[in-house]
Amino acid sequence: MNWRLFFIIMIVAGALTAPVNAHQIRAAITKVLFNKNTGNLEVMHRFYLHDAEHAVKEIIGTRADLHNSLKTQKAFAKYVSERFYIKPLNGKEIHLNIVGQEVDHKFFWVYQEIKAPKDLKGLVIVHNALREIWTDQINTVNIEGRGDLKTATFSGDIELLSVEFKNHEKESKDHHK
């Protein structure tokens, strides 16, 4: 009986102390904001610094240093901007300008903007940053400032999504009464 108890204790102890092989969730959040104060369309990409550091070594090379090299930070921002684009539902791509990037605690941010196009009824969005490196990468895009909050989530094989701004038209009409 003592051997059984010893065996059970060893199994439980081993299970509690074994390294966890849980799969890390790789995710990024992007906020697309139609800023009423500036009239700009602002895009803020937030990546976990840990993921960005690993990715930048594959993208740029093993000597890439996201923490201390402005050159590496700019290269990663360019990489992100080349894999994210938006366009009107029936229009041409909106060419966003990179306005900055920064390391902020456990996140790496990339900022883009442009003067907000008028009369948008919706957007077509592509966000493939890091998705060619990790097939389980999830990129979520939240669109604010045009009616209700809209969310587009890129995971699995999803490469292109669209959102419509139905409530924005109503809001605009209500403001003109």
Order of alpha helices (4+ residues) and beta strands (2+ residues): alpha-beta-beta-alpha-alpha-beta-beta-beta-beta-beta-beta-beta-alpha
